[in-house]
Amino acid sequence: MADESIHDVVDATRRTRLASERTYLAWWRTALASFAVSLGVGKVVPELTGGSSVGYKPVGIGYGLLGVAFIAFGFRRQQLQEEAMLEGRFAPFTRGAALAFAVAGVVLGAATVVVVIV
């Protein structure tokens, strides 16, 4: 019975660490998507349309910076989560981080709509 209990703890720890790794990779996937949107909005669309790139470039830069923020925050979050796991606690996703990413998404989404309409 004791062996099963130890096995369960090891297995749970393994699953938790693998879930943390998948979450970290999700931050990377989201960053790569932001970089693709950045390239598309800031470089490809203006060249394809032959129009001015005045509004597109700042929006593209914004998406690129958002991608950088995703990678930086994802790394920091992974480190905090690992420290918390070693100490037997949980590191929650903070309200401030959620708000910052929400504001960035709303601002960039609105800017994209404006650029497309104008």
Secondary structure, 3 states (H helix, E strand, C coil): CHHHHHHHHHHHHHHHHHHHHHHHHHHHHHHHHHHHHHHHHHHHHHHHHCCCCCCHHHHHHHHHHHHHHHHHHHHHHHHHHHHHHHCCCCCCCCHHHHHHHHHHHHHHHHHHHHHHHC
